[in-house]
Each structure stands twice: as C-alpha cells, then as structure tokens.
C-alpha cells in the first residue's frame, strides 16, 4: 500500500461554510493543501469529500496520517 506524502507536520486551519462541499487531499501531493488539485492521478489515493454542518474554523490534517480524516487528530506529533 502506498504511503501519503507528509505535506506538513501541523494542521491547517480553514474557514468552512455550512453546506459547501470540500475535497480534502489524502495523498499529500496537492500544491493547494489541504485541498485536492488532482495530483493524486496515477496513485491509489482519492480525495475525500466533506460538507460541514456549520460555518466555522476547522483544523484539517496536513500530515495525512490522521485517523479522523479530514480533521487533525494529533497524529503528526508521532511522525519522525
């Protein structure tokens, strides 16, 4: 199984809007982190769609190792 590229070892705060669909980059290759730009083409990765229930600030995972995708769960603290 392929491993994702670690885009950075800290979450990315993003203002999201209720009802809008966002596509989180799961491969780490996107130049538009934390969102997908299609750089996963040719890999086994696919972007993850999510639609917030409220307007708010969320902290999206940039290390791509979270177990609560697309949200940061602190996994970046365990990476070397």
C-alpha angles and dihedrals in degrees: 000000000000120000121224122246112252102238091187138333098244134060123264116232112222132180107227130190126227113258096009116123118230129188114219117206109240097178099057093227098104118112088209097064131215089021131066122260097174096266089130091074109127093023132092091249127104129188118257117234118213134172118202120225092213141029103257149120114276129185110228123201115253098174089063092220099100120129089208100058130221090015126075114254097177095264090134089071090067096050123102 
